[in-house]
C-alpha cells in the first residue's frame, strides 16, 4: 500500500488499525563512471516493488536525496548534508507519528544516511516509538558473503542491472587508481587507510584520493544480471520476513 496512491480517508483508516510505515532513503551521487547516479535510490525502490504485495504495511514516498558531502565534487551529485537530511526526516517522521505511526522501517540505500537515521531512531525511542534501519547492501553481504562489496563495485553494479541493465555501461569502467595518504598509509576504503595491517580512519573528500568514484574490493567488471536478480530476490524475501516480525512488536501504551 502506497501512501501517495490513496486518499486521506484511506490513510486515516489504515492508521486506526496499523502503526507501521516503511520509508526508503537513498542518494543521488557518483558511483564511478559506469553506473547511474541514482544507484542508492534505484535499488531500494526496486526492493519496495518486490516486497509490496507480500506486506500489509504502508509505504511512504522514497526520500531520494541523502548526505553525501564527500562526493559533492562529482558532477550530478546532490547532497543534503547530514543536517539537511536530519531536518527533512524529522519532519516526515513527525508528521506520520502525528497520524498514528509508531514503528518505522527505514529501507536505506546509502551509507552516508546511517548516522542520521540512527539519530531519528533514538528520538523515536524516546517517545515510545521504534525505528529499524535496513541497509540493503550490508544485509545482502550477510545473507551471502560472496555478495559483499564496496561503493560502485560489483555488488551495487549487479543490483542496478537488476533494476535496468541500461543503467550500467561496462565500457565506461575506469581503474580505481587510489591515491594513498602517504607511502605508509594506504587508502583501502572510504575514510579508511591501512597502517601496519590495522584499519585507521582518515576522512577525506573522495576526489582527494580517486578521480573515479568507485572504491572497494569487488571490481564492477565482475557484476552480472543473474547476480543482481538473485541477490535482490533473496534480500527482499528476508526483508519481508523481518518486517512481518518487526510489526508484531507491542509498544507500551
C-alpha positions as CSV (number, residue, x, y, z in Angstrom):
1,X,0.0,0.0,0.0
2,X,1.5,3.3,-1.1
3,X,0.7,6.4,0.9
4,X,1.0,8.5,-2.3
5,X,-1.6,6.5,-4.1
6,X,-4.5,6.7,-1.5
7,X,-6.8,9.3,-0.1
8,X,-6.5,10.8,3.3
9,X,-9.6,8.9,4.4
10,X,-7.9,5.6,3.5
11,X,-4.8,6.7,5.3
12,X,-6.9,7.5,8.3
13,X,-8.4,4.1,8.3
14,X,-5.0,2.4,8.0
15,X,-3.6,4.2,11.0
16,X,-6.7,3.3,13.0
17,X,-5.6,-0.3,12.9
18,X,-1.9,-0.2,11.9
19,X,1.2,1.6,13.2
20,X,4.0,0.6,10.9
21,X,5.4,2.6,8.0
22,X,8.3,1.9,5.5
23,X,10.4,4.8,4.3
24,X,13.1,4.2,1.7
25,X,16.1,6.5,1.8
26,X,18.7,6.9,-0.9
27,X,21.1,9.3,-2.6
28,X,22.0,10.9,-5.9
29,X,25.7,10.6,-6.2
30,X,28.7,9.4,-8.1
31,X,29.2,5.6,-8.1
32,X,32.0,5.6,-10.6
33,X,31.9,6.2,-14.3
34,X,29.8,3.2,-15.2
35,X,26.5,3.2,-13.2
36,X,23.7,5.6,-12.6
37,X,23.9,8.5,-10.1
38,X,20.7,7.2,-8.6
39,X,22.0,3.8,-7.6
40,X,21.3,4.3,-3.9
41,X,17.7,5.2,-4.6
42,X,17.0,2.9,-7.6
43,X,17.8,-0.3,-5.7
44,X,15.7,0.4,-2.6
45,X,12.8,1.4,-4.9
46,X,13.2,-1.9,-6.7
47,X,13.1,-3.8,-3.4
48,X,9.9,-1.9,-2.5
49,X,8.3,-3.1,-5.7
50,X,9.4,-6.7,-4.9
51,X,8.1,-6.7,-1.3
52,X,4.9,-4.6,-1.6
53,X,2.5,-7.4,-2.4
54,X,3.8,-9.6,0.4
55,X,3.3,-7.0,3.1
56,X,0.3,-5.2,4.5
57,X,2.4,-2.2,5.5
58,X,2.1,1.4,4.4
59,X,4.9,2.5,2.2
60,X,5.7,6.3,2.3
61,X,7.3,8.1,-0.7
62,X,11.0,7.5,-1.0
63,X,13.4,10.2,0.1
64,X,15.8,10.2,-2.9
65,X,18.5,12.5,-1.6
66,X,20.9,11.8,1.1
67,X,24.0,13.0,3.0
68,X,27.0,12.7,0.6
69,X,29.2,15.7,1.1
70,X,32.4,13.7,0.5
71,X,31.2,13.1,-3.1
72,X,29.8,16.5,-3.9
73,X,32.6,17.5,-6.2
74,X,31.4,14.9,-8.8
75,X,29.0,16.4,-11.3
76,X,25.4,15.4,-10.7
77,X,25.9,14.6,-7.0
78,X,23.2,16.2,-4.8
79,X,24.0,16.3,-1.1
80,X,21.6,17.4,1.6
81,X,24.3,17.1,4.2
82,X,23.6,15.3,7.5
83,X,22.0,18.4,8.9
84,X,19.7,18.8,5.9
85,X,18.7,15.1,5.8
86,X,18.0,15.2,9.5
87,X,15.7,18.2,9.2
88,X,13.7,16.5,6.4
89,X,13.5,13.1,8.1
90,X,12.5,14.6,11.4
91,X,9.6,16.4,9.7
92,X,8.5,13.4,7.7
93,X,8.6,11.1,10.7
94,X,6.9,13.7,13.0
95,X,4.0,14.0,10.6
96,X,3.5,10.3,10.4
97,X,3.7,9.9,14.2
98,X,1.0,12.6,14.4
99,X,-1.2,10.4,12.2
100,X,-0.7,7.3,14.3
101,X,2.5,5.7,13.1
102,X,4.7,4.3,15.8
103,X,7.0,1.8,14.1
104,X,9.3,2.8,11.2
105,X,11.3,0.7,8.8
106,X,14.0,2.7,7.1
107,X,15.0,0.9,3.9
108,X,18.3,2.5,3.3
109,X,20.5,2.5,0.2
110,X,23.3,4.9,1.2
111,X,25.9,4.5,3.9
112,X,26.1,8.3,4.5
113,X,22.5,8.3,5.7
114,X,23.1,5.8,8.6
115,X,24.2,8.3,11.3
116,X,21.1,10.5,10.6
117,X,18.8,7.5,10.7
118,X,20.3,6.3,13.9
119,X,19.6,9.7,15.4
120,X,16.0,9.6,14.2
121,X,15.6,6.1,15.7
122,X,16.9,7.2,19.1
123,X,14.4,10.1,19.1
124,X,11.6,7.7,18.2
125,X,12.6,5.5,21.1
126,X,12.3,8.5,23.5
127,X,8.6,9.0,22.6
128,X,7.7,5.3,22.8
129,X,8.0,4.6,19.1
130,X,10.5,2.4,17.4
131,X,12.7,2.6,14.3
132,X,14.8,0.0,12.4
133,X,17.3,0.6,9.7
134,X,17.6,-2.0,6.9
135,X,20.8,-1.3,4.9
136,X,20.2,-3.5,1.9
137,X,23.8,-3.8,0.7
138,X,25.1,-4.8,4.2
139,X,22.2,-7.2,4.6
140,X,22.9,-8.8,1.2
141,X,26.5,-9.4,2.3
142,X,25.4,-11.1,5.5
143,X,23.0,-13.3,3.6
144,X,25.8,-14.3,1.2
145,X,29.4,-13.3,1.9
146,X,30.1,-13.6,-1.8
147,X,27.9,-10.6,-2.4
148,X,29.8,-8.2,-0.1
149,X,31.1,-5.2,-2.0
150,X,32.3,-1.6,-1.9
151,X,31.0,1.7,-3.3
152,X,30.1,1.3,-7.0
153,X,31.7,-2.2,-7.1
154,X,30.3,-5.5,-8.4
155,X,27.6,-5.8,-5.7
156,X,26.0,-2.4,-6.4
157,X,26.5,-2.7,-10.2
158,X,24.7,-6.1,-10.2
159,X,21.9,-4.5,-8.2
160,X,21.5,-1.8,-10.7
161,X,21.5,-4.3,-13.5
162,X,18.5,-6.0,-11.8
163,X,16.7,-2.6,-11.9
164,X,17.7,-1.8,-15.5
165,X,20.7,-3.1,-17.4
166,X,20.7,0.1,-19.5
167,X,21.8,2.0,-16.4
168,X,25.2,0.2,-16.5
169,X,28.0,0.9,-19.0
170,X,30.8,-1.7,-18.7
171,X,32.8,0.1,-21.4
172,X,33.0,3.2,-19.2
173,X,34.6,1.4,-16.2
174,X,37.9,3.1,-15.2
175,X,40.6,1.8,-12.9
176,X,40.1,2.7,-9.2
177,X,43.6,4.2,-9.0
178,X,43.6,5.2,-5.3
179,X,45.9,7.9,-4.1
180,X,47.4,7.0,-0.8
181,X,47.8,9.4,2.1
182,X,51.5,8.5,2.2
183,X,53.7,5.6,1.5
184,X,52.9,4.0,4.8
185,X,49.2,5.0,4.9
186,X,47.5,3.1,2.2
187,X,43.9,4.1,1.2
188,X,41.7,1.0,1.2
189,X,38.1,2.3,1.6
190,X,36.1,5.4,2.3
191,X,37.8,7.3,5.1
192,X,39.9,4.2,5.8
193,X,43.6,3.6,5.5
194,X,45.8,0.6,6.3
195,X,48.7,1.2,8.7
196,X,50.7,-1.9,9.5
197,X,47.8,-4.1,8.8
198,X,45.4,-2.1,11.0
199,X,42.5,-0.1,9.6
200,X,42.6,3.6,10.7
201,X,40.2,6.4,9.9
202,X,41.2,9.5,7.9
203,X,38.1,11.1,6.4
204,X,38.7,13.0,3.2
205,X,36.7,14.2,0.2
206,X,36.6,11.3,-2.3
207,X,38.2,13.3,-5.1
208,X,41.2,13.7,-2.9
209,X,42.1,10.0,-3.4
210,X,40.2,8.9,-6.6
211,X,39.0,10.7,-9.7
212,X,36.7,7.8,-10.4
213,X,34.1,7.5,-7.6
214,X,34.1,3.7,-7.0
215,X,36.1,2.1,-4.3
216,X,36.1,-1.4,-2.9
217,X,37.4,-4.9,-3.3
218,X,34.7,-6.0,-5.8
219,X,35.6,-4.9,-9.3
220,X,32.5,-3.8,-11.2
221,X,33.5,-5.7,-14.3
222,X,32.6,-8.9,-12.3
223,X,28.9,-7.8,-12.0
224,X,26.2,-9.7,-13.7
225,X,22.4,-9.5,-14.2
226,X,22.0,-13.0,-12.7
227,X,23.9,-11.9,-9.6
228,X,21.7,-8.8,-9.2
229,X,18.4,-10.6,-9.7
230,X,19.2,-13.4,-7.3
231,X,20.7,-11.0,-4.7
232,X,17.6,-8.8,-4.7
233,X,15.3,-11.7,-4.6
234,X,16.9,-13.3,-1.6
235,X,17.4,-10.0,0.2
236,X,13.8,-9.0,-0.4
237,X,12.5,-12.3,0.9
238,X,14.4,-11.8,4.1
239,X,13.2,-8.2,4.5
240,X,9.6,-9.3,4.2
241,X,10.1,-11.8,7.0
242,X,11.9,-9.3,9.1
243,X,9.2,-6.6,8.7
244,X,6.4,-9.0,9.4
245,X,8.2,-9.8,12.7
246,X,9.0,-6.2,13.5
247,X,5.4,-5.1,13.1
248,X,4.3,-7.6,15.7
249,X,6.2,-5.7,18.4
250,X,3.9,-4.3,21.1
251,X,4.9,-0.9,22.5
252,X,3.8,0.3,25.9
253,X,0.6,2.3,25.8
